[in-house]
């Protein structure tokens, strides 16, 4: 193979690996949402993610998900102990990745009806 062909193939492989790792957090967030919050929020993952646009989700999950905890804690008081549990801190960021990946204006639809 020529150098340009080798470089092109290496670039394609690198790009696919980067997109896979970025999507992995959204997949993890989807699983965490379904396991820990679906019953508390009484909505499936599709409906949950479509509640806000991508930029709105980004704002809600900024500052360690403070806006998300505030909004959803007020709407779903029984979820407050789960949302404020220190073990949920990293998990909330994965849920944020899921919400941003499938926000109402993202054009993506999760497979977690």
NORPEKA-V586775 format. One record per run of one state. SS is the DSSP state (~ for helix, > for strand, _ for the rest). FROM is the first residue (numbers start at 1). TO is the last residue. If there is no record, write none. Layout:
ss->SS from->FROM to->TO
ss->SS from->FROM to->TO
This chain:
ss->_ from->1 to->2
ss->~ from->3 to->41
ss->_ from->42 to->44
ss->~ from->45 to->49
ss->_ from->50 to->53
ss->~ from->54 to->60
ss->_ from->61 to->61
ss->~ from->62 to->75
ss->_ from->76 to->76
ss->~ from->77 to->83
ss->_ from->84 to->85
ss->~ from->86 to->101
ss->_ from->102 to->113
